[in-house]
Amino acid sequence: MATYTQASPVKTYSLTADARFNALLQADPAYRLAWSTVSAGKTVVSYSFIWGGGVASAFASGYGTEMTAATVGALPSGDYANVALAFAQWSNVANLSFKQVAETVGGTVGDIRLGLSSRVGDAWGYTKATAGGLANSHGDIWINPLYGRDSYAVNTYNFTALMHEIGHALGLAHPSEGFIIPTGYDYRNYTIMSYNDPYGVYAYNPAKEDFDYIIQTPMVYDIAAIQAIYGANMSYHAGDNTYAYSPGSPFYATIWDAGGKDLIDLRTFKLDCWVDLHPGAYSTLGFTNVSVSNNLGIAYNVTIEDCYGGSGNDTLVGNEANNALYGNAGNDRLYGYGGNDKLSGGKGDDILSGGDGNDTFLAGDDLGNDRYVGGPGLDLVTYAGATAGVTVNLATGVGDGTAAGLGKDTISGVERVTGSAHNDTLLGDANDNILSGNGGNDTINGMAGADTLRGGSGQDRLTGGSGADRFVFERVIEFAGSTAATCDVITDFKHAEGDLIVLTPIDANSLTSADDAFAFIGTAAFHHVAGELRYAITGGNTLIQGDINGDGLADFALLLQGSLSLAKGDFLL
């Protein structure tokens, strides 16, 4: 904390390796200064209001002439809370703590002092800086009285301009002086230290019958630069947060989020939105009362996992995390990029691309003619939410729903398919597919490749095709019945190709609490011992039976077409 004759301690800071961030740092090392009082791990900066509360303020000899200008005054006390909010926009993102102090005659003042003076000329205001920070005027903010008595509320120019001047007081520079920001970035939607407004920054507010100035926070490059000086605030929004926006409340802002699983929610938007979840990226939202561009930034080192689109034709772009992207209505474009993503287009004709990772396409929730594009990894198209049966052929790249509105889907680069609760037909391709019927009486054919087939509940017909295939059963109910007429059927079980019947997920003995394996007894009759597995030739086919309760009767059955001689090695028990 300063006195009017003694400056608070400062320190020098270093440049970064990024020209965009350095453009906001002081080029002259003599002015490359940061406040250096630290308490509880944070840099503490005090501020005070010159002539606040009608109390006289003192100034050191050589301070300057702002206090003797023709028009001077104090900021309106009714706006002190708004001024505090402008300071808080910086401490939200940086490891800073601000404290308002009262000025006393001949005594205490803030590190940063704020007052009104016509000495600023035609400017809105300015911040005083001294080489080495050796004078106690360093960091003080003087505002033009023509503007300084107006409101400092959010969505006013005063609020944004005050954030700009606080940025100077903390050590930031203009991006057009000294180090120059790369072409195209010298706008206030990238840095509030710029003098150039982005498109649509004034939005009409019918409630006020006036225009709002809608820049609300430090932006992406401001945050990166201030964190390079003071470090990041790792306690701000460190939990699970939802950023829900309204189409009638436009803004320019940047998200700083220190952790948790987070969501951008645009479900109330009707106009098209473009959202990019990559750190440092910008999104453009479709507001109803003004057109904007690149209005929502995500700060560097921030991970936002999920996004809900609205009813427009939205584009949702994921990042390297495990994203969940929901397009909702409209003809949407969803791109998962890295991570194991979950993508749902919703109503409309959508294009969904998983990118890297093991991605899931929620086709059963999507209405319309959709396109699902996999990528590196094992990707899944699931019709679990479909209201009727579907036919999916990975070899031809077609998924066709029988329910109204499901449409005809195009599928590429996908290895796994899950059917609906109804009667489905699932066909693989030459890759190693995983095909799961889910509910219903399904027909599943792996075609070529080493496939994994799961019929699910219902009486299913499974064909592995060429290759070493696995037929997986996870619950007794999945066998559908205990007789040849009611159970699931495998049409082409082949020893020579390395086919296997997988029963390991099933507890073979329901009489114990342990997870027991089956005992294969060949063609022998059951011995009234729980956990036995046998087979018999009946009607030219091979019937596998299992007894899980020891009553000597089959609790489930599985029919293999053809008369086969089975061995324990044909099973994973």
C-alpha positions in Angstrom: 0.0 0.0 0.0 1.3 3.4 -1.0 1.4 6.8 0.6 1.1 10.0 -1.4 4.9 10.5 -1.1 6.1 6.9 -1.3 5.5 4.5 -4.2 4.7 0.8 -3.7 7.3 -1.7 -4.7 7.4 -3.0 -8.3 9.5 -5.5 -10.1 10.4 -6.1 -13.8 8.8 -8.8 -15.8 10.0 -10.9 -18.8 8.7 -11.2 -22.3 7.1 -14.4 -23.6 7.9 -16.5 -26.7 4.7 -15.5 -28.5 4.6 -12.2 -30.5 0.9 -11.8 -30.0 1.3 -11.7 -26.2 4.5 -9.6 -26.3 2.5 -7.0 -28.2 0.7 -6.3 -25.0 3.9 -6.1 -22.9 6.1 -3.0 -22.6 8.8 -2.8 -25.2 11.0 -0.5 -23.1 12.4 -2.5 -20.2 12.3 0.6 -18.0 8.5 0.5 -18.1 8.2 -3.3 -18.0 7.0 -3.2 -14.4 4.6 -5.2 -12.3 3.4 -4.7 -8.7 5.3 -6.9 -6.3 3.6 -7.0 -2.9 2.6 -10.6 -2.3 0.3 -11.9 0.4 -1.1 -15.5 0.7 0.4 -16.3 -2.7 -1.2 -13.5 -4.6 0.1 -10.1 -5.8 -1.9 -7.6 -3.8 -2.7 -4.2 -5.4 -4.7 -1.5 -3.6 -6.7 1.3 -5.3 -8.3 4.4 -4.0 -10.6 7.2 -5.3 -9.0 10.7 -5.4 -11.3 13.1 -3.5 -13.5 10.2 -2.7 -16.3 11.0 -0.2 -15.4 14.7 -0.3 -12.1 14.1 1.5 -9.1 16.1 0.3 -6.4 14.2 -1.4 -2.7 14.9 -1.2 -0.1 14.7 -4.0 3.7 14.6 -3.8 5.8 17.4 -5.2 6.4 16.8 -8.9 3.4 14.5 -9.2 2.0 16.3 -12.3 -0.8 18.8 -13.0 -3.9 16.7 -13.3 -5.2 17.8 -10.0 -4.9 21.5 -10.9 -6.7 21.3 -14.3 -9.7 23.5 -15.0 -12.1 20.7 -14.3 -11.4 18.0 -11.7 -13.5 15.7 -9.5 -14.1 12.4 -8.0 -15.6 9.3 -9.6 -19.3 8.9 -8.7 -19.5 6.9 -5.5 -22.6 5.1 -6.8 -20.3 3.4 -9.3 -17.7 2.2 -6.8 -19.2 -1.3 -7.1 -18.9 -1.2 -10.9 -15.3 0.0 -10.6 -14.6 -3.0 -8.3 -16.1 -5.3 -10.9 -13.8 -3.8 -13.6 -10.8 -4.6 -11.3 -12.3 -8.1 -10.6 -12.3 -8.9 -14.3 -8.5 -8.9 -14.1 -8.2 -10.8 -10.7 -10.6 -13.4 -12.1 -8.0 -14.4 -14.6 -4.7 -13.5 -13.0 -3.2 -14.3 -9.6 -4.0 -10.8 -8.3 -6.0 -9.5 -5.3 -7.4 -6.0 -5.4 -8.3 -4.0 -2.3 -10.0 -0.6 -2.1 -8.6 1.8 0.5 -9.7 5.2 1.6 -7.4 8.1 0.9 -6.4 10.1 4.0 -5.1 13.6 4.2 -1.3 13.4 4.2 -1.4 9.6 4.5 -2.5 6.5 2.8 -3.4 6.2 -0.9 -3.9 3.2 -3.2 -1.2 1.8 -5.4 -3.6 2.8 -8.2 -5.5 6.1 -7.7 -8.5 7.1 -9.8 -9.8 10.6 -10.4 -11.3 13.0 -13.0 -9.3 15.7 -14.7 -9.7 17.7 -17.9 -5.9 17.5 -18.2 -6.4 14.3 -20.3 -7.5 16.5 -23.2 -9.7 14.8 -25.8 -8.9 11.3 -24.6 -11.3 9.2 -22.4 -8.5 9.0 -19.9 -4.9 7.8 -19.4 -2.7 6.0 -16.9 0.5 7.5 -15.6 3.7 5.5 -15.8 7.2 6.3 -14.7 10.5 4.7 -15.6 11.3 2.2 -12.9 8.0 2.9 -11.2 9.9 5.2 -8.8 7.2 7.9 -8.5 4.1 7.4 -6.5 2.1 8.6 -9.5 2.9 5.3 -11.3 -0.3 3.4 -12.2 -2.7 6.2 -11.4 -5.7 6.6 -13.7 -7.1 9.9 -14.7 -10.5 10.1 -16.6 -12.0 12.8 -18.7 -14.8 14.5 -16.6 -16.9 14.6 -19.8 -17.3 10.9 -19.6 -16.1 10.0 -16.1 -19.4 11.0 -14.4 -21.4 8.6 -16.5 -22.2 5.0 -15.4 -19.5 2.4 -15.3 -21.9 -0.5 -15.4 -21.2 -3.6 -17.6 -22.2 -3.0 -21.2 -21.1 0.7 -21.1 -18.1 2.1 -22.9 -16.9 3.4 -19.5 -16.6 -0.1 -18.1 -14.5 -1.4 -21.0 -12.4 1.8 -21.1 -11.7 1.4 -17.3 -10.7 -2.2 -17.8 -8.3 -0.9 -20.5 -6.7 1.6 -18.2 -6.5 -0.9 -15.3 -4.6 -3.1 -17.8 -2.1 -0.3 -18.3 -1.8 0.2 -14.5 -0.9 -3.5 -14.2 1.8 -3.3 -16.8 0.2 -3.8 -20.2 0.8 -1.8 -23.3 -1.1 -0.9 -26.5 -0.8 -3.6 -29.2 0.0 -0.9 -31.8 3.0 0.6 -30.0 6.4 -0.9 -29.3 5.9 -4.6 -30.2 3.2 -4.7 -32.8 0.5 -7.4 -32.7 0.2 -9.5 -35.9 -2.1 -8.2 -38.6 -5.7 -8.8 -38.0 -5.5 -9.0 -34.2 -5.5 -5.3 -33.3 -9.2 -5.2 -32.3 -10.9 -5.1 -29.0 -12.4 -8.6 -29.4 -8.8 -10.0 -29.2 -7.4 -7.4 -26.7 -9.1 -4.6 -24.9 -5.8 -2.8 -25.0 -6.5 -2.0 -28.7 -8.2 1.2 -29.9 -10.1 -0.6 -32.6 -13.7 -1.8 -32.2 -14.9 -5.1 -33.7 -18.0 -5.4 -35.8 -21.3 -5.1 -33.9 -19.8 -3.8 -30.6 -22.8 -1.4 -30.1 -26.0 -3.4 -29.7 -29.4 -1.8 -29.3 -31.0 -2.5 -25.9 -34.8 -2.0 -26.1 -35.2 -2.0 -22.4 -33.0 1.1 -22.2 -34.0 2.5 -25.6 -30.3 3.0 -26.1 -27.2 1.1 -27.3 -25.0 -1.1 -25.1 -21.2 -1.3 -25.6 -20.9 -5.1 -25.2 -17.2 -5.8 -24.4 -17.4 -7.4 -21.0 -14.1 -8.9 -20.1 -10.4 -8.9 -20.9 -10.0 -11.0 -24.0 -7.8 -13.9 -25.1 -4.5 -12.1 -25.6 -5.1 -9.8 -22.6 -5.5 -12.9 -20.4 -2.4 -14.5 -21.8 -0.3 -11.4 -21.3 -1.5 -10.6 -17.8 -0.9 -14.2 -16.7 2.6 -14.0 -18.1 3.2 -11.2 -15.7 1.3 -12.3 -12.5 0.4 -16.0 -13.1 -3.0 -17.5 -13.6 -5.9 -17.5 -11.0 -6.3 -21.3 -10.6 -9.2 -21.0 -8.2 -11.6 -19.2 -10.5 -14.3 -21.5 -12.0 -12.3 -24.5 -10.9 -15.4 -26.7 -10.6 -18.0 -27.9 -13.2 -19.5 -24.8 -14.9 -22.2 -24.2 -17.4 -21.9 -21.1 -19.6 -25.4 -20.5 -20.8 -26.0 -17.6 -23.1 -29.1 -15.8 -24.3 -29.7 -14.9 -28.0 -31.1 -11.5 -26.9 -28.1 -10.6 -24.7 -25.1 -10.0 -27.0 -21.6 -9.7 -25.7 -17.9 -9.9 -26.4 -16.2 -11.9 -23.7 -13.6 -14.6 -23.0 -13.9 -17.6 -20.8 -11.2 -18.2 -18.2 -12.0 -21.5 -16.4 -9.4 -23.2 -14.1 -10.8 -26.7 -14.2 -13.7 -29.1 -13.9 -16.0 -30.4 -16.6 -17.6 -27.5 -18.4 -20.4 -26.8 -20.8 -21.3 -24.1 -23.3 -25.1 -24.1 -23.6 -26.7 -22.4 -26.6 -30.0 -24.3 -26.7 -32.0 -21.1 -26.7 -30.4 -19.8 -29.9 -32.3 -20.0 -33.2 -29.7 -18.4 -35.5 -26.6 -20.1 -36.6 -23.7 -20.4 -34.2 -20.1 -21.4 -34.7 -18.3 -22.7 -31.6 -14.7 -23.8 -31.4 -13.6 -25.3 -28.0 -9.9 -25.2 -28.7 -7.9 -23.1 -26.2 -7.2 -19.7 -27.7 -10.0 -20.1 -30.3 -13.0 -17.8 -30.9 -16.6 -18.6 -31.5 -19.4 -16.5 -33.2 -22.9 -16.7 -31.7 -26.1 -15.8 -33.6 -27.7 -13.0 -31.6 -31.1 -11.7 -32.5 -30.5 -8.0 -32.1 -26.9 -7.5 -33.5 -24.5 -9.4 -35.8 -21.1 -10.1 -34.3 -18.0 -12.0 -35.3 -15.5 -13.8 -33.1 -17.3 -12.6 -29.9 -16.6 -15.5 -27.5 -13.0 -16.4 -26.8 -11.7 -19.3 -24.8 -8.5 -18.4 -23.0 -5.3 -20.4 -23.5 -4.9 -23.3 -21.0 -8.6 -23.6 -20.7 -10.5 -26.9 -21.4 -14.2 -26.7 -22.1 -15.5 -30.2 -22.7 -19.1 -30.0 -23.9 -21.4 -27.9 -26.0 -25.1 -27.8 -26.8 -26.0 -26.0 -30.0 -29.4 -24.4 -30.8 -32.0 -24.7 -33.5 -29.9 -23.0 -36.2 -27.4 -24.6 -38.6 -24.6 -24.7 -36.1 -20.9 -25.7 -36.3 -19.5 -27.2 -33.1 -15.7 -27.9 -33.0 -14.2 -29.9 -30.2 -10.7 -30.0 -28.8 -8.3 -32.6 -27.5 -10.4 -33.5 -24.5 -13.3 -36.0 -24.5 -16.0 -33.8 -25.8 -19.8 -34.2 -25.9 -21.2 -32.1 -28.8 -25.0 -31.9 -29.3 -26.2 -30.0 -32.4 -29.9 -30.2 -31.6 -32.2 -28.9 -34.4 -30.8 -27.5 -37.7 -28.4 -28.8 -40.3 -25.3 -29.0 -38.1 -21.6 -29.7 -38.5 -19.9 -31.4 -35.6 -16.1 -32.0 -35.4 -14.7 -33.9 -32.4 -11.0 -33.6 -33.1 -8.9 -35.4 -30.5 -10.2 -37.3 -27.5 -13.0 -39.9 -27.2 -15.9 -37.8 -28.2 -19.7 -38.2 -28.1 -21.5 -36.5 -31.0 -25.2 -36.0 -31.6 -26.6 -34.0 -34.5 -30.2 -33.9 -33.4 -32.9 -33.0 -35.9 -31.8 -32.0 -39.4 -29.3 -33.3 -42.0 -26.1 -33.2 -40.1 -22.4 -34.0 -40.7 -20.5 -35.5 -37.8 -16.8 -36.1 -37.8 -15.1 -37.8 -34.9 -11.4 -37.1 -35.6 -8.8 -38.9 -33.5 -9.9 -41.1 -30.6 -12.6 -43.6 -30.0 -15.7 -41.6 -30.8 -19.4 -42.3 -30.4 -22.1 -41.1 -32.8 -25.6 -41.0 -31.3 -27.4 -41.9 -34.5 -30.5 -43.1 -32.7 -31.1 -39.6 -31.3 -30.6 -38.0 -34.7 -33.4 -37.3 -37.2 -32.7 -36.6 -40.8 -30.2 -37.8 -43.4 -26.9 -37.7 -41.5 -23.3 -38.3 -42.3 -21.0 -40.0 -39.8 -17.3 -39.9 -40.4 -15.0 -41.8 -38.2 -11.2 -41.5 -38.1 -8.3 -43.0 -36.2 -9.4 -45.1 -33.3 -12.4 -47.4 -32.9 -15.5 -45.4 -33.6 -19.1 -46.3 -32.8 -22.4 -45.5 -34.4 -25.2 -46.3 -32.0 -28.9 -46.4 -32.8 -29.8 -47.2 -29.2 -32.3 -44.3 -29.1 -34.1 -45.2 -32.3 -37.8 -45.7 -32.1 -37.9 -48.5 -34.6 -35.5 -51.0 -36.2 -32.6 -50.0 -38.3 -30.5 -51.5 -41.1 -26.8 -50.6 -41.1 -24.3 -51.8 -43.7 -20.8 -50.7 -43.0 -19.6 -52.2 -46.3 -21.9 -49.9 -48.3 -21.8 -47.1 -45.7 -25.5 -46.8 -45.2 -27.7 -46.7 -42.1 -31.4 -46.8 -42.8 -34.1 -46.3 -40.2 -37.6 -47.6 -40.6 -39.1 -45.0 -38.2 -40.4 -41.7 -39.6 -37.7 -39.1 -39.5 -34.8 -41.3 -39.0 -33.7 -40.9 -42.6 -30.9 -42.5 -44.5 -27.5 -42.1 -43.0 -24.0 -42.3 -44.6 -21.3 -43.9 -42.6 -17.6 -44.1 -43.2 -14.5 -44.9 -41.1 -16.6 -46.5 -38.4 -15.8 -49.9 -36.9 -18.5 -50.4 -34.3 -22.3 -50.4 -34.5 -24.9 -50.7 -31.8 -28.5 -51.4 -32.8 -31.8 -50.3 -31.3 -34.3 -51.9 -28.9 -36.1 -53.2 -32.0 -35.4 -55.7 -34.8 -32.2 -54.6 -36.5 -30.0 -55.8 -39.3 -26.4 -55.0 -38.8 -23.7 -55.8 -41.4 -20.0 -55.2 -41.0 -17.3 -54.7 -43.6 -13.7 -56.0 -44.1 -12.4 -54.4 -40.9 -12.5 -55.9 -37.5 -16.0 -54.8 -36.4 -17.8 -54.8 -33.1 -21.6 -55.2 -33.8 -24.1 -55.2 -31.0 -27.7 -55.8 -31.5 -29.0 -54.3 -28.3 -32.7 -55.3 -27.9 -35.0 -57.0 -30.4 -34.6 -60.0 -32.7 -31.6 -58.9 -34.7 -29.7 -60.2 -37.7 -26.0 -59.5 -37.4 -23.3 -60.4 -40.0 -19.7 -59.4 -39.4 -18.6 -60.1 -43.0 -14.8 -60.3 -43.4 -12.4 -59.5 -40.6 -12.0 -60.6 -37.0 -15.3 -59.4 -35.7 -17.0 -59.3 -32.3 -20.7 -59.9 -32.3 -23.2 -59.3 -29.5 -26.8 -60.1 -30.0 -28.1 -58.5 -26.9 -31.6 -59.4 -25.7 -34.1 -61.0 -28.1 -33.7 -64.0 -30.4 -30.8 -63.1 -32.6 -29.2 -64.6 -35.7 -25.4 -64.1 -35.7 -23.0 -64.7 -38.7 -19.3 -64.0 -38.2 -18.2 -64.2 -41.8 -14.6 -64.9 -42.7 -12.0 -64.3 -40.0 -11.5 -65.2 -36.3 -14.8 -63.9 -34.9 -16.0 -63.7 -31.3 -19.6 -64.2 -30.3 -20.1 -62.5 -26.9 -22.8 -63.1 -24.4 -22.9 -61.0 -21.2 -26.1 -62.1 -19.5 -28.2 -65.2 -19.5 -31.2 -63.2 -20.8 -29.3 -62.6 -24.1 -29.7 -66.2 -25.2 -33.4 -65.6 -25.5 -34.4 -69.1 -24.6 -33.3 -72.6 -23.5 -34.5 -74.6 -26.5 -33.4 -74.9 -30.1 -36.6 -73.2 -31.2 -36.3 -70.2 -29.0 -32.6 -69.4 -28.6 -30.0 -67.3 -30.5 -28.4 -68.8 -33.6 -24.8 -68.7 -34.8 -24.9 -69.6 -38.5 -21.2 -70.1 -39.3 -19.1 -71.1 -36.3 -15.7 -72.3 -37.6 -12.9 -73.9 -35.6 -10.5 -73.5 -38.4 -10.9 -69.7 -38.5 -10.4 -69.3 -34.8 -14.0 -68.4 -33.9 -14.8 -68.3 -30.1 -17.9 -68.1 -28.0 -17.3 -65.8 -25.1 -19.1 -66.5 -21.9 -16.7 -64.9 -19.4 -19.0 -62.0 -18.5 -21.7 -64.5 -17.2 -21.6 -65.8 -13.6 -21.8 -69.6 -14.2 -23.1 -70.4 -10.7 -26.0 -68.4 -9.4 -25.8 -70.2 -6.0 -22.6 -68.4 -4.9 -21.5 -64.8 -4.5 -18.4 -65.4 -6.5 -18.1 -64.8 -10.2 -17.6 -68.4 -11.4 -16.5 -69.8 -14.7 -18.3 -72.5 -16.6 -17.1 -76.1 -16.6 -17.3 -77.6 -20.1 -18.5 -81.2 -19.9 -18.7 -82.0 -23.6 -21.7 -84.1 -24.6 -22.2 -85.5 -21.1 -25.5 -85.0 -19.3 -25.8 -82.4 -16.6 -24.7 -83.7 -13.2 -26.9 -81.4 -11.1 -23.9 -79.2 -10.5 -24.3 -75.5 -11.1 -22.0 -74.0 -13.7 -21.9 -76.8 -16.3 -21.8 -76.2 -20.0 -22.6 -79.0 -22.5 -23.6 -79.5 -26.1 -25.6 -82.0 -28.1 -26.4 -82.7 -31.8 -30.1 -82.2 -32.6 -31.7 -81.9 -35.9 -28.4 -81.7 -37.7 -27.4 -78.7 -35.6 -25.3 -78.2 -32.5 -27.1 -77.1 -29.3 -25.1 -75.6 -26.5 -26.8 -75.6 -23.1 -25.8 -74.2 -19.7 -27.0 -74.9 -16.1 -26.4 -72.1 -13.7 -28.5 -73.3 -10.7 -27.6 -77.0 -10.6 -31.1 -78.3 -11.2 -29.9 -80.5 -14.1 -31.9 -78.5 -16.6 -30.8 -76.0 -19.3 -31.2 -72.4 -18.2 -30.1 -71.1 -21.6 -29.2 -72.5 -25.0 -27.3 -71.4 -28.1 -27.8 -73.1 -31.5 -24.8 -73.5 -33.9 -25.9 -74.4 -37.4 -24.3 -77.7 -38.6 -23.2 -80.7 -36.7 -20.0 -79.7 -34.9 -17.6 -81.3 -32.5 -16.9 -78.8 -29.8 -14.0 -78.5 -27.3 -13.3 -76.4 -24.4 -11.0 -74.3 -26.6 -14.0 -73.1 -28.6 -15.0 -71.1 -25.6 -13.8 -68.4 -23.3 -15.4 -69.5 -20.1 
